[in-house]
Amino acid sequence: MSATTHNNGETSGPVLTETPEELAYELRAAEGSIWTGTRLAIGIGVFAFASLAFAYFYLRSNNAFNLWRPRGITAPTSFGAAVMAFTLAAAALAVLAGRRLRGGQTTDWQVAGWAAVLSGLIALALQIWEQTQLPFYPGSSGYASCYTGWAVMNMVLILGGIYWSETLLARFMRLRRAFTEEGGAAGSPLPAARLFRANVEGAASFWIFVAVTEVFFWLLFYMI
């Protein structure tokens, strides 16, 4: 970028000096950074939940003084099943929204996207409410400690997916006119549209990770 000075001494605004090849490279780099950032976020989540899974299996196998789960107390299974169901629904709707957007069906994408946000909010609310209905204190046993840690981590995970989906929907609402004039969000060659589509794909991948994590720990804490 540079400024241009005219004969009358006035200076105009910045002038684009990059070549088309340089602009295309920068755009591909931005798309790649979104792809890489998404995988890094998922990787960080994997390591965080892997540490929780290790603590779960270690304490359960050790079972010092039979304090892993005294009297077989379990967190409320009805709440757990409801949280899992709404989380899976949010993930499925987020993936469906991405597919609808790729097909050029922006209205369907918005409906599915907002439905995913709503499902995620319900799951988050149920997870929070469940903590008021626990039949044990957070540190009363190994199971109770692991469950409390998982509940907090699960809230953060679901909230992350909700925030990502909601910001995408809000951004689409702001840029809808520009996307429509250039062929729609699914086919617009605008840099903003390409980065938007990359973000939608990243959000769908993140929601898949949320769903897999939810099912795995639901089995550990409610079924086994």
Secondary structure, DSSP 8 states (H G I E B T S, - for coil): -EEEE-TTS-EEEEE----HHHHHHHHHHHHHHHHHHHHHHHHHHHHHHHHHHHHHHHHHHH-GGG-SSGGG----HHHHHHHHHHHHHHHHHHHHHHHHHHTT-HHHHHHHHHHHHHHHHHHHHHHHHHTTS-SS-TTSSHHHHHHHHHHHHHHHHHHHHHHHHHHHHHHHHHHHHHHHHTT-TTT--SHHHHHHHHHHHHHHHHHHHHHHHHHHHHIIIII-
